[in-house]
Amino acid sequence: MGFFRNQQIHFARRLLEGQYDRRGVPRPPDAELDRQAAEVVDEARRIARQRGRNVLGILKEMVLNLKR
C-alpha cells in the first residue's frame, strides 16, 4: 500500500470511530474497523475517479452518511 492510501485508511478509521462513539454503538474489533475503513477508502477512490472529486471530501461524506 502506498503512503496516501495508508493515510486515507487512517483518516477513514478515525471518522468511523467517531461515528460509533457519537451513536453510542460499541466499536467492532480493530481488524473489522480496519476492513471497514479500507472498504470506505476503496469506494471513495472509485467515486473520485468517476467524478473527478477529492477523495478526502468523499470519505467525509460517506462516513457521515453511514446508516449502521
CHARMM-style PDB file with segment names, atoms N, HN, CA, C and O in Angstrom:
ATOM      1  N   MET     1       0.851  -1.185   0.000  1.00  0.00      PROA
ATOM      2  CA  MET     1       0.000   0.000   0.000  1.00  0.00      PROA
ATOM      3  C   MET     1       0.887   1.235   0.000  1.00  0.00      PROA
ATOM      4  O   MET     1       1.978   1.252   0.570  1.00  0.00      PROA
ATOM      5  N   GLY     2       0.385   2.250  -0.650  1.00  0.00      PROA
ATOM      6  HN  GLY     2      -0.501   2.236  -1.113  1.00  0.00      PROA
ATOM      7  CA  GLY     2       1.124   3.495  -0.709  1.00  0.00      PROA
ATOM      8  C   GLY     2       0.873   4.382   0.499  1.00  0.00      PROA
ATOM      9  O   GLY     2      -0.038   4.153   1.295  1.00  0.00      PROA
ATOM     10  N   PHE     3       1.699   5.383   0.604  1.00  0.00      PROA
ATOM     11  HN  PHE     3       2.439   5.569  -0.043  1.00  0.00      PROA
ATOM     12  CA  PHE     3       1.619   6.312   1.724  1.00  0.00      PROA
ATOM     13  C   PHE     3       0.248   6.989   1.796  1.00  0.00      PROA
ATOM     14  O   PHE     3      -0.358   7.047   2.866  1.00  0.00      PROA
ATOM     15  N   PHE     4      -0.247   7.505   0.654  1.00  0.00      PROA
ATOM     16  HN  PHE     4       0.245   7.457  -0.215  1.00  0.00      PROA
ATOM     17  CA  PHE     4      -1.515   8.238   0.668  1.00  0.00      PROA
ATOM     18  C   PHE     4      -2.682   7.317   1.001  1.00  0.00      PROA
ATOM     19  O   PHE     4      -3.600   7.714   1.718  1.00  0.00      PROA
ATOM     20  N   ARG     5      -2.652   6.105   0.492  1.00  0.00      PROA
ATOM     21  HN  ARG     5      -1.906   5.783  -0.090  1.00  0.00      PROA
ATOM     22  CA  ARG     5      -3.725   5.158   0.797  1.00  0.00      PROA
ATOM     23  C   ARG     5      -3.730   4.844   2.300  1.00  0.00      PROA
ATOM     24  O   ARG     5      -4.792   4.793   2.920  1.00  0.00      PROA
ATOM     25  N   ASN     6      -2.561   4.639   2.875  1.00  0.00      PROA
ATOM     26  HN  ASN     6      -1.698   4.681   2.371  1.00  0.00      PROA
ATOM     27  CA  ASN     6      -2.486   4.385   4.318  1.00  0.00      PROA
ATOM     28  C   ASN     6      -3.043   5.562   5.113  1.00  0.00      PROA
ATOM     29  O   ASN     6      -3.759   5.369   6.096  1.00  0.00      PROA
ATOM     30  N   GLN     7      -2.717   6.767   4.691  1.00  0.00      PROA
ATOM     31  HN  GLN     7      -2.135   6.923   3.893  1.00  0.00      PROA
ATOM     32  CA  GLN     7      -3.229   7.956   5.373  1.00  0.00      PROA
ATOM     33  C   GLN     7      -4.740   8.058   5.230  1.00  0.00      PROA
ATOM     34  O   GLN     7      -5.429   8.439   6.177  1.00  0.00      PROA
ATOM     35  N   GLN     8      -5.256   7.723   4.061  1.00  0.00      PROA
ATOM     36  HN  GLN     8      -4.697   7.413   3.292  1.00  0.00      PROA
ATOM     37  CA  GLN     8      -6.705   7.768   3.849  1.00  0.00      PROA
ATOM     38  C   GLN     8      -7.409   6.733   4.712  1.00  0.00      PROA
ATOM     39  O   GLN     8      -8.469   7.010   5.273  1.00  0.00      PROA
ATOM     40  N   ILE     9      -6.827   5.541   4.823  1.00  0.00      PROA
ATOM     41  HN  ILE     9      -5.965   5.316   4.368  1.00  0.00      PROA
ATOM     42  CA  ILE     9      -7.419   4.499   5.667  1.00  0.00      PROA
ATOM     43  C   ILE     9      -7.402   4.935   7.129  1.00  0.00      PROA
ATOM     44  O   ILE     9      -8.381   4.740   7.850  1.00  0.00      PROA
ATOM     45  N   HSD    10      -6.306   5.517   7.559  1.00  0.00      PROA
ATOM     46  HN  HSD    10      -5.511   5.676   6.974  1.00  0.00      PROA
ATOM     47  CA  HSD    10      -6.213   6.005   8.935  1.00  0.00      PROA
ATOM     48  C   HSD    10      -7.275   7.081   9.194  1.00  0.00      PROA
ATOM     49  O   HSD    10      -7.930   7.076  10.237  1.00  0.00      PROA
ATOM     50  N   PHE    11      -7.437   7.991   8.247  1.00  0.00      PROA
ATOM     51  HN  PHE    11      -6.905   7.995   7.401  1.00  0.00      PROA
ATOM     52  CA  PHE    11      -8.433   9.061   8.370  1.00  0.00      PROA
ATOM     53  C   PHE    11      -9.843   8.464   8.417  1.00  0.00      PROA
ATOM     54  O   PHE    11     -10.655   8.861   9.253  1.00  0.00      PROA
ATOM     55  N   ALA    12     -10.134   7.519   7.530  1.00  0.00      PROA
ATOM     56  HN  ALA    12      -9.474   7.196   6.851  1.00  0.00      PROA
ATOM     57  CA  ALA    12     -11.458   6.891   7.499  1.00  0.00      PROA
ATOM     58  C   ALA    12     -11.724   6.150   8.802  1.00  0.00      PROA
ATOM     59  O   ALA    12     -12.841   6.179   9.318  1.00  0.00      PROA
ATOM     60  N   ARG    13     -10.709   5.492   9.332  1.00  0.00      PROA
ATOM     61  HN  ARG    13      -9.802   5.469   8.913  1.00  0.00      PROA
ATOM     62  CA  ARG    13     -10.880   4.782  10.595  1.00  0.00      PROA
ATOM     63  C   ARG    13     -11.234   5.746  11.726  1.00  0.00      PROA
ATOM     64  O   ARG    13     -12.114   5.464  12.538  1.00  0.00      PROA
ATOM     65  N   ARG    14     -10.547   6.878  11.772  1.00  0.00      PROA
ATOM     66  HN  ARG    14      -9.831   7.108  11.112  1.00  0.00      PROA
ATOM     67  CA  ARG    14     -10.857   7.873  12.805  1.00  0.00      PROA
ATOM     68  C   ARG    14     -12.289   8.388  12.661  1.00  0.00      PROA
ATOM     69  O   ARG    14     -12.988   8.578  13.656  1.00  0.00      PROA
ATOM     70  N   LEU    15     -12.721   8.612  11.419  1.00  0.00      PROA
ATOM     71  HN  LEU    15     -12.153   8.458  10.610  1.00  0.00      PROA
ATOM     72  CA  LEU    15     -14.101   9.056  11.208  1.00  0.00      PROA
ATOM     73  C   LEU    15     -15.093   7.984  11.640  1.00  0.00      PROA
ATOM     74  O   LEU    15     -16.107   8.295  12.263  1.00  0.00      PROA
ATOM     75  N   LEU    16     -14.810   6.723  11.314  1.00  0.00      PROA
ATOM     76  HN  LEU    16     -13.986   6.471  10.807  1.00  0.00      PROA
ATOM     77  CA  LEU    16     -15.689   5.629  11.722  1.00  0.00      PROA
ATOM     78  C   LEU    16     -15.759   5.511  13.242  1.00  0.00      PROA
ATOM     79  O   LEU    16     -16.838   5.332  13.806  1.00  0.00      PROA
ATOM     80  N   GLU    17     -14.613   5.611  13.898  1.00  0.00      PROA
ATOM     81  HN  GLU    17     -13.736   5.756  13.440  1.00  0.00      PROA
ATOM     82  CA  GLU    17     -14.600   5.549  15.355  1.00  0.00      PROA
ATOM     83  C   GLU    17     -15.453   6.660  15.950  1.00  0.00      PROA
ATOM     84  O   GLU    17     -16.199   6.434  16.904  1.00  0.00      PROA
ATOM     85  N   GLY    18     -15.344   7.849  15.391  1.00  0.00      PROA
ATOM     86  HN  GLY    18     -14.738   8.032  14.617  1.00  0.00      PROA
ATOM     87  CA  GLY    18     -16.142   8.970  15.866  1.00  0.00      PROA
ATOM     88  C   GLY    18     -17.626   8.728  15.678  1.00  0.00      PROA
ATOM     89  O   GLY    18     -18.431   9.070  16.544  1.00  0.00      PROA
ATOM     90  N   GLN    19     -17.994   8.135  14.539  1.00  0.00      PROA
ATOM     91  HN  GLN    19     -17.340   7.857  13.836  1.00  0.00      PROA
ATOM     92  CA  GLN    19     -19.407   7.837  14.291  1.00  0.00      PROA
ATOM     93  C   GLN    19     -19.930   6.806  15.286  1.00  0.00      PROA
ATOM     94  O   GLN    19     -21.035   6.957  15.807  1.00  0.00      PROA
ATOM     95  N   TYR    20     -19.153   5.765  15.553  1.00  0.00      PROA
ATOM     96  HN  TYR    20     -18.256   5.642  15.130  1.00  0.00      PROA
ATOM     97  CA  TYR    20     -19.579   4.765  16.534  1.00  0.00      PROA
ATOM     98  C   TYR    20     -19.746   5.411  17.908  1.00  0.00      PROA
ATOM     99  O   TYR    20     -20.721   5.140  18.609  1.00  0.00      PROA
ATOM    100  N   ASP    21     -18.801   6.260  18.289  1.00  0.00      PROA
ATOM    101  HN  ASP    21     -18.009   6.480  17.719  1.00  0.00      PROA
ATOM    102  CA  ASP    21     -18.873   6.917  19.598  1.00  0.00      PROA
ATOM    103  C   ASP    21     -20.081   7.838  19.699  1.00  0.00      PROA
ATOM    104  O   ASP    21     -20.791   7.823  20.704  1.00  0.00      PROA
ATOM    105  N   ARG    22     -20.318   8.635  18.669  1.00  0.00      PROA
ATOM    106  HN  ARG    22     -19.741   8.647  17.852  1.00  0.00      PROA
ATOM    107  CA  ARG    22     -21.452   9.569  18.692  1.00  0.00      PROA
ATOM    108  C   ARG    22     -22.793   8.845  18.766  1.00  0.00      PROA
ATOM    109  O   ARG    22     -23.734   9.339  19.387  1.00  0.00      PROA
ATOM    110  N   ARG    23     -22.879   7.695  18.143  1.00  0.00      PROA
ATOM    111  HN  ARG    23     -22.114   7.294  17.638  1.00  0.00      PROA
ATOM    112  CA  ARG    23     -24.135   6.952  18.144  1.00  0.00      PROA
ATOM    113  C   ARG    23     -24.285   6.042  19.357  1.00  0.00      PROA
ATOM    114  O   ARG    23     -25.338   5.436  19.558  1.00  0.00      PROA
ATOM    115  N   GLY    24     -23.234   5.948  20.163  1.00  0.00      PROA
ATOM    116  HN  GLY    24     -22.379   6.441  20.000  1.00  0.00      PROA
ATOM    117  CA  GLY    24     -23.297   5.117  21.354  1.00  0.00      PROA
ATOM    118  C   GLY    24     -23.283   3.629  21.052  1.00  0.00      PROA
ATOM    119  O   GLY    24     -23.733   2.815  21.859  1.00  0.00      PROA
ATOM    120  N   VAL    25     -22.765   3.283  19.888  1.00  0.00      PROA
ATOM    121  HN  VAL    25     -22.399   3.944  19.233  1.00  0.00      PROA
ATOM    122  CA  VAL    25     -22.685   1.884  19.478  1.00  0.00      PROA
ATOM    123  C   VAL    25     -21.274   1.387  19.789  1.00  0.00      PROA
ATOM    124  O   VAL    25     -20.301   2.091  19.518  1.00  0.00      PROA
ATOM    125  N   PRO    26     -21.151   0.192  20.351  1.00  0.00      PROA
ATOM    126  CA  PRO    26     -19.799  -0.312  20.624  1.00  0.00      PROA
ATOM    127  C   PRO    26     -19.008  -0.498  19.330  1.00  0.00      PROA
ATOM    128  O   PRO    26     -19.545  -0.935  18.311  1.00  0.00      PROA
ATOM    129  N   ARG    27     -17.730  -0.158  19.396  1.00  0.00      PROA
ATOM    130  HN  ARG    27     -17.295   0.196  20.223  1.00  0.00      PROA
ATOM    131  CA  ARG    27     -16.873  -0.307  18.228  1.00  0.00      PROA
ATOM    132  C   ARG    27     -16.612  -1.783  17.944  1.00  0.00      PROA
ATOM    133  O   ARG    27     -16.498  -2.584  18.871  1.00  0.00      PROA
ATOM    134  N   PRO    28     -16.519  -2.141  16.677  1.00  0.00      PROA
ATOM    135  CA  PRO    28     -16.143  -3.521  16.350  1.00  0.00      PROA
ATOM    136  C   PRO    28     -14.655  -3.740  16.662  1.00  0.00      PROA
ATOM    137  O   PRO    28     -13.941  -2.782  16.955  1.00  0.00      PROA
ATOM    138  N   PRO    29     -14.191  -4.975  16.602  1.00  0.00      PROA
ATOM    139  CA  PRO    29     -12.761  -5.239  16.830  1.00  0.00      PROA
ATOM    140  C   PRO    29     -11.894  -4.460  15.831  1.00  0.00      PROA
ATOM    141  O   PRO    29     -12.363  -4.063  14.764  1.00  0.00      PROA
ATOM    142  N   ASP    30     -10.640  -4.251  16.191  1.00  0.00      PROA
ATOM    143  HN  ASP    30     -10.259  -4.574  17.058  1.00  0.00      PROA
ATOM    144  CA  ASP    30      -9.731  -3.462  15.357  1.00  0.00      PROA
ATOM    145  C   ASP    30      -9.642  -3.978  13.930  1.00  0.00      PROA
ATOM    146  O   ASP    30      -9.635  -3.188  12.986  1.00  0.00      PROA
ATOM    147  N   ALA    31      -9.573  -5.289  13.763  1.00  0.00      PROA
ATOM    148  HN  ALA    31      -9.579  -5.930  14.530  1.00  0.00      PROA
ATOM    149  CA  ALA    31      -9.455  -5.862  12.413  1.00  0.00      PROA
ATOM    150  C   ALA    31     -10.685  -5.516  11.573  1.00  0.00      PROA
ATOM    151  O   ALA    31     -10.560  -5.193  10.392  1.00  0.00      PROA
ATOM    152  N   GLU    32     -11.859  -5.582  12.175  1.00  0.00      PROA
ATOM    153  HN  GLU    32     -11.960  -5.845  13.135  1.00  0.00      PROA
ATOM    154  CA  GLU    32     -13.093  -5.249  11.455  1.00  0.00      PROA
ATOM    155  C   GLU    32     -13.145  -3.760  11.129  1.00  0.00      PROA
ATOM    156  O   GLU    32     -13.573  -3.376  10.040  1.00  0.00      PROA
ATOM    157  N   LEU    33     -12.721  -2.937  12.049  1.00  0.00      PROA
ATOM    158  HN  LEU    33     -12.373  -3.249  12.934  1.00  0.00      PROA
ATOM    159  CA  LEU    33     -12.699  -1.491  11.821  1.00  0.00      PROA
ATOM    160  C   LEU    33     -11.733  -1.141  10.685  1.00  0.00      PROA
ATOM    161  O   LEU    33     -12.031  -0.286   9.850  1.00  0.00      PROA
ATOM    162  N   ASP    34     -10.583  -1.803  10.661  1.00  0.00      PROA
ATOM    163  HN  ASP    34     -10.342  -2.497  11.339  1.00  0.00      PROA
ATOM    164  CA  ASP    34      -9.634  -1.588   9.563  1.00  0.00      PROA
ATOM    165  C   ASP    34     -10.224  -2.028   8.227  1.00  0.00      PROA
ATOM    166  O   ASP    34     -10.030  -1.361   7.211  1.00  0.00      PROA
ATOM    167  N   ARG    35     -10.947  -3.156   8.227  1.00  0.00      PROA
ATOM    168  HN  ARG    35     -11.105  -3.698   9.053  1.00  0.00      PROA
ATOM    169  CA  ARG    35     -11.575  -3.646   6.998  1.00  0.00      PROA
ATOM    170  C   ARG    35     -12.632  -2.660   6.493  1.00  0.00      PROA
ATOM    171  O   ARG    35     -12.704  -2.369   5.299  1.00  0.00      PROA
ATOM    172  N   GLN    36     -13.449  -2.151   7.422  1.00  0.00      PROA
ATOM    173  HN  GLN    36     -13.390  -2.387   8.392  1.00  0.00      PROA
ATOM    174  CA  GLN    36     -14.474  -1.182   7.053  1.00  0.00      PROA
ATOM    175  C   GLN    36     -13.845   0.089   6.494  1.00  0.00      PROA
ATOM    176  O   GLN    36     -14.320   0.633   5.497  1.00  0.00      PROA
ATOM    177  N   ALA    37     -12.781   0.561   7.132  1.00  0.00      PROA
ATOM    178  HN  ALA    37     -12.396   0.119   7.942  1.00  0.00      PROA
ATOM    179  CA  ALA    37     -12.095   1.765   6.668  1.00  0.00      PROA
ATOM    180  C   ALA    37     -11.522   1.554   5.273  1.00  0.00      PROA
ATOM    181  O   ALA    37     -11.615   2.441   4.425  1.00  0.00      PROA
ATOM    182  N   ALA    38     -10.929   0.386   5.027  1.00  0.00      PROA
ATOM    183  HN  ALA    38     -10.854  -0.335   5.716  1.00  0.00      PROA
ATOM    184  CA  ALA    38     -10.368   0.090   3.704  1.00  0.00      PROA
ATOM    185  C   ALA    38     -11.463   0.050   2.648  1.00  0.00      PROA
ATOM    186  O   ALA    38     -11.258   0.525   1.531  1.00  0.00      PROA
ATOM    187  N   GLU    39     -12.623  -0.512   2.983  1.00  0.00      PROA
ATOM    188  HN  GLU    39     -12.789  -0.898   3.890  1.00  0.00      PROA
ATOM    189  CA  GLU    39     -13.744  -0.551   2.041  1.00  0.00      PROA
ATOM    190  C   GLU    39     -14.228   0.863   1.724  1.00  0.00      PROA
ATOM    191  O   GLU    39     -14.503   1.181   0.567  1.00  0.00      PROA
ATOM    192  N   VAL    40     -14.332   1.703   2.739  1.00  0.00      PROA
ATOM    193  HN  VAL    40     -14.109   1.444   3.679  1.00  0.00      PROA
ATOM    194  CA  VAL    40     -14.771   3.083   2.537  1.00  0.00      PROA
ATOM    195  C   VAL    40     -13.782   3.817   1.632  1.00  0.00      PROA
ATOM    196  O   VAL    40     -14.194   4.555   0.737  1.00  0.00      PROA
ATOM    197  N   VAL    41     -12.491   3.621   1.856  1.00  0.00      PROA
ATOM    198  HN  VAL    41     -12.156   3.022   2.583  1.00  0.00      PROA
ATOM    199  CA  VAL    41     -11.468   4.276   1.036  1.00  0.00      PROA
ATOM    200  C   VAL    41     -11.542   3.782  -0.405  1.00  0.00      PROA
ATOM    201  O   VAL    41     -11.464   4.582  -1.337  1.00  0.00      PROA
ATOM    202  N   ASP    42     -11.691   2.475  -0.597  1.00  0.00      PROA
ATOM    203  HN  ASP    42     -11.754   1.825   0.161  1.00  0.00      PROA
ATOM    204  CA  ASP    42     -11.791   1.933  -1.960  1.00  0.00      PROA
ATOM    205  C   ASP    42     -12.975   2.530  -2.703  1.00  0.00      PROA
ATOM    206  O   ASP    42     -12.862   2.907  -3.870  1.00  0.00      PROA
ATOM    207  N   GLU    43     -14.106   2.613  -2.023  1.00  0.00      PROA
ATOM    208  HN  GLU    43     -14.197   2.307  -1.076  1.00  0.00      PROA
ATOM    209  CA  GLU    43     -15.303   3.185  -2.651  1.00  0.00      PROA
ATOM    210  C   GLU    43     -15.106   4.676  -2.931  1.00  0.00      PROA
ATOM    211  O   GLU    43     -15.504   5.162  -3.990  1.00  0.00      PROA
ATOM    212  N   ALA    44     -14.509   5.389  -2.011  1.00  0.00      PROA
ATOM    213  HN  ALA    44     -14.186   4.994  -1.151  1.00  0.00      PROA
ATOM    214  CA  ALA    44     -14.269   6.826  -2.203  1.00  0.00      PROA
ATOM    215  C   ALA    44     -13.320   7.057  -3.377  1.00  0.00      PROA
ATOM    216  O   ALA    44     -13.515   7.986  -4.161  1.00  0.00      PROA
ATOM    217  N   ARG    45     -12.305   6.222  -3.497  1.00  0.00      PROA
ATOM    218  HN  ARG    45     -12.147   5.467  -2.860  1.00  0.00      PROA
ATOM    219  CA  ARG    45     -11.369   6.363  -4.618  1.00  0.00      PROA
ATOM    220  C   ARG    45     -12.063   6.074  -5.948  1.00  0.00      PROA
ATOM    221  O   ARG    45     -11.815   6.742  -6.951  1.00  0.00      PROA
ATOM    222  N   ARG    46     -12.942   5.059  -5.935  1.00  0.00      PROA
ATOM    223  HN  ARG    46     -13.144   4.516  -5.120  1.00  0.00      PROA
ATOM    224  CA  ARG    46     -13.691   4.737  -7.161  1.00  0.00      PROA
ATOM    225  C   ARG    46     -14.576   5.914  -7.568  1.00  0.00      PROA
ATOM    226  O   ARG    46     -14.625   6.282  -8.742  1.00  0.00      PROA
ATOM    227  N   ILE    47     -15.265   6.495  -6.608  1.00  0.00      PROA
ATOM    228  HN  ILE    47     -15.225   6.196  -5.654  1.00  0.00      PROA
ATOM    229  CA  ILE    47     -16.134   7.645  -6.880  1.00  0.00      PROA
ATOM    230  C   ILE    47     -15.301   8.830  -7.358  1.00  0.00      PROA
ATOM    231  O   ILE    47     -15.699   9.529  -8.290  1.00  0.00      PROA
ATOM    232  N   ALA    48     -14.162   9.061  -6.736  1.00  0.00      PROA
ATOM    233  HN  ALA    48     -13.839   8.493  -5.978  1.00  0.00      PROA
ATOM    234  CA  ALA    48     -13.301  10.185  -7.117  1.00  0.00      PROA
ATOM    235  C   ALA    48     -12.819  10.030  -8.557  1.00  0.00      PROA
ATOM    236  O   ALA    48     -12.753  11.012  -9.296  1.00  0.00      PROA
ATOM    237  N   ARG    49     -12.482   8.809  -8.959  1.00  0.00      PROA
ATOM    238  HN  ARG    49     -12.535   8.011  -8.359  1.00  0.00      PROA
ATOM    239  CA  ARG    49     -12.060   8.577 -10.347  1.00  0.00      PROA
ATOM    240  C   ARG    49     -13.192   8.879 -11.319  1.00  0.00      PROA
ATOM    241  O   ARG    49     -12.966   9.479 -12.370  1.00  0.00      PROA
ATOM    242  N   GLN    50     -14.404   8.469 -10.975  1.00  0.00      PROA
ATOM    243  HN  GLN    50     -14.587   7.982 -10.121  1.00  0.00      PROA
ATOM    244  CA  GLN    50     -15.548   8.664 -11.862  1.00  0.00      PROA
ATOM    245  C   GLN    50     -15.957  10.130 -11.952  1.00  0.00      PROA
ATOM    246  O   GLN    50     -16.291  10.625 -13.028  1.00  0.00      PROA
ATOM    247  N   ARG    51     -15.929  10.810 -10.827  1.00  0.00      PROA
ATOM    248  HN  ARG    51     -15.658  10.407  -9.952  1.00  0.00      PROA
ATOM    249  CA  ARG    51     -16.463  12.172 -10.769  1.00  0.00      PROA
ATOM    250  C   ARG    51     -15.400  13.252 -10.745  1.00  0.00      PROA
ATOM    251  O   ARG    51     -15.717  14.435 -10.868  1.00  0.00      PROA
ATOM    252  N   GLY    52     -14.148  12.865 -10.590  1.00  0.00      PROA
ATOM    253  HN  GLY    52     -13.890  11.904 -10.490  1.00  0.00      PROA
ATOM    254  CA  GLY    52     -13.076  13.855 -10.556  1.00  0.00      PROA
ATOM    255  C   GLY    52     -13.111  14.728  -9.316  1.00  0.00      PROA
ATOM    256  O   GLY    52     -12.818  15.922  -9.382  1.00  0.00      PROA
ATOM    257  N   ARG    53     -13.471  14.133  -8.179  1.00  0.00      PROA
ATOM    258  HN  ARG    53     -13.710  13.163  -8.125  1.00  0.00      PROA
ATOM    259  CA  ARG    53     -13.557  14.894  -6.936  1.00  0.00      PROA
ATOM    260  C   ARG    53     -12.447  14.511  -5.985  1.00  0.00      PROA
ATOM    261  O   ARG    53     -11.656  13.610  -6.264  1.00  0.00      PROA
ATOM    262  N   ASN    54     -12.393  15.195  -4.869  1.00  0.00      PROA
ATOM    263  HN  ASN    54     -13.035  15.927  -4.642  1.00  0.00      PROA
ATOM    264  CA  ASN    54     -11.397  14.992  -3.832  1.00  0.00      PROA
ATOM    265  C   ASN    54     -11.753  13.772  -2.986  1.00  0.00      PROA
ATOM    266  O   ASN    54     -12.885  13.660  -2.516  1.00  0.00      PROA
ATOM    267  N   VAL    55     -10.807  12.861  -2.786  1.00  0.00      PROA
ATOM    268  HN  VAL    55      -9.887  12.952  -3.168  1.00  0.00      PROA
ATOM    269  CA  VAL    55     -11.055  11.629  -2.041  1.00  0.00      PROA
ATOM    270  C   VAL    55     -11.413  11.922  -0.589  1.00  0.00      PROA
ATOM    271  O   VAL    55     -12.333  11.304  -0.053  1.00  0.00      PROA
ATOM    272  N   LEU    56     -10.716  12.843   0.057  1.00  0.00      PROA
ATOM    273  HN  LEU    56      -9.970  13.346  -0.379  1.00  0.00      PROA
ATOM    274  CA  LEU    56     -10.997  13.126   1.474  1.00  0.00      PROA
ATOM    275  C   LEU    56     -12.402  13.692   1.669  1.00  0.00      PROA
ATOM    276  O   LEU    56     -13.077  13.354   2.642  1.00  0.00      PROA
ATOM    277  N   GLY    57     -12.841  14.541   0.758  1.00  0.00      PROA
ATOM    278  HN  GLY    57     -12.293  14.815  -0.032  1.00  0.00      PROA
ATOM    279  CA  GLY    57     -14.201  15.073   0.841  1.00  0.00      PROA
ATOM    280  C   GLY    57     -15.239  13.971   0.701  1.00  0.00      PROA
ATOM    281  O   GLY    57     -16.255  13.967   1.395  1.00  0.00      PROA
ATOM    282  N   ILE    58     -14.972  13.042  -0.199  1.00  0.00      PROA
ATOM    283  HN  ILE    58     -14.146  13.046  -0.762  1.00  0.00      PROA
ATOM    284  CA  ILE    58     -15.889  11.919  -0.394  1.00  0.00      PROA
ATOM    285  C   ILE    58     -15.886  11.023   0.838  1.00  0.00      PROA
ATOM    286  O   ILE    58     -16.940  10.548   1.262  1.00  0.00      PROA
ATOM    287  N   LEU    59     -14.701  10.786   1.420  1.00  0.00      PROA
ATOM    288  HN  LEU    59     -13.845  11.172   1.076  1.00  0.00      PROA
ATOM    289  CA  LEU    59     -14.618   9.975   2.638  1.00  0.00      PROA
ATOM    290  C   LEU    59     -15.481  10.564   3.747  1.00  0.00      PROA
ATOM    291  O   LEU    59     -16.238   9.848   4.403  1.00  0.00      PROA
ATOM    292  N   LYS    60     -15.364  11.859   3.951  1.00  0.00      PROA
ATOM    293  HN  LYS    60     -14.750  12.441   3.418  1.00  0.00      PROA
ATOM    294  CA  LYS    60     -16.153  12.515   4.997  1.00  0.00      PROA
ATOM    295  C   LYS    60     -17.641  12.318   4.750  1.00  0.00      PROA
ATOM    296  O   LYS    60     -18.383  11.963   5.665  1.00  0.00      PROA
ATOM    297  N   GLU    61     -18.080  12.548   3.512  1.00  0.00      PROA
ATOM    298  HN  GLU    61     -17.477  12.836   2.768  1.00  0.00      PROA
ATOM    299  CA  GLU    61     -19.496  12.386   3.176  1.00  0.00      PROA
ATOM    300  C   GLU    61     -19.966  10.960   3.418  1.00  0.00      PROA
ATOM    301  O   GLU    61     -21.033  10.741   3.991  1.00  0.00      PROA
ATOM    302  N   MET    62     -19.168   9.990   2.981  1.00  0.00      PROA
ATOM    303  HN  MET    62     -18.301  10.168   2.515  1.00  0.00      PROA
ATOM    304  CA  MET    62     -19.566   8.591   3.111  1.00  0.00      PROA
ATOM    305  C   MET    62     -19.691   8.171   4.566  1.00  0.00      PROA
ATOM    306  O   MET    62     -20.665   7.516   4.937  1.00  0.00      PROA
ATOM    307  N   VAL    63     -18.728   8.537   5.388  1.00  0.00      PROA
ATOM    308  HN  VAL    63     -17.938   9.070   5.086  1.00  0.00      PROA
ATOM    309  CA  VAL    63     -18.772   8.126   6.790  1.00  0.00      PROA
ATOM    310  C   VAL    63     -19.896   8.828   7.526  1.00  0.00      PROA
ATOM    311  O   VAL    63     -20.557   8.214   8.363  1.00  0.00      PROA
ATOM    312  N   LEU    64     -20.126  10.087   7.240  1.00  0.00      PROA
ATOM    313  HN  LEU    64     -19.589  10.586   6.560  1.00  0.00      PROA
ATOM    314  CA  LEU    64     -21.201  10.811   7.919  1.00  0.00      PROA
ATOM    315  C   LEU    64     -22.570  10.310   7.510  1.00  0.00      PROA
ATOM    316  O   LEU    64     -23.535  10.486   8.254  1.00  0.00      PROA
ATOM    317  N   ASN    65     -22.679   9.686   6.341  1.00  0.00      PROA
ATOM    318  HN  ASN    65     -21.895   9.543   5.737  1.00  0.00      PROA
ATOM    319  CA  ASN    65     -23.953   9.198   5.858  1.00  0.00      PROA
ATOM    320  C   ASN    65     -24.198   7.723   6.153  1.00  0.00      PROA
ATOM    321  O   ASN    65     -25.196   7.166   5.698  1.00  0.00      PROA
ATOM    322  N   LEU    66     -23.307   7.078   6.907  1.00  0.00      PROA
ATOM    323  HN  LEU    66     -22.495   7.530   7.277  1.00  0.00      PROA
ATOM    324  CA  LEU    66     -23.491   5.677   7.243  1.00  0.00      PROA
ATOM    325  C   LEU    66     -24.772   5.498   8.050  1.00  0.00      PROA
ATOM    326  O   LEU    66     -25.044   6.265   8.974  1.00  0.00      PROA
ATOM    327  N   LYS    67     -25.533   4.515   7.708  1.00  0.00      PROA
ATOM    328  HN  LYS    67     -25.313   3.892   6.958  1.00  0.00      PROA
ATOM    329  CA  LYS    67     -26.791   4.239   8.418  1.00  0.00      PROA
ATOM    330  C   LYS    67     -26.708   2.913   9.137  1.00  0.00      PROA
ATOM    331  O   LYS    67     -27.585   2.066   8.968  1.00  0.00      PROA
ATOM    332  N   ARG    68     -25.654   2.709   9.951  1.00  0.00      PROA
ATOM    333  HN  ARG    68     -24.942   3.397  10.089  1.00  0.00      PROA
ATOM    334  CA  ARG    68     -25.471   1.428  10.640  1.00  0.00      PROA
ATOM    335  C   ARG    68     -25.817   1.554  12.079  1.00  0.00      PROA
ATOM    336  OT1 ARG    68     -25.726   0.578  12.824  1.00  0.00      PROA
TER     337      ARG     68
END
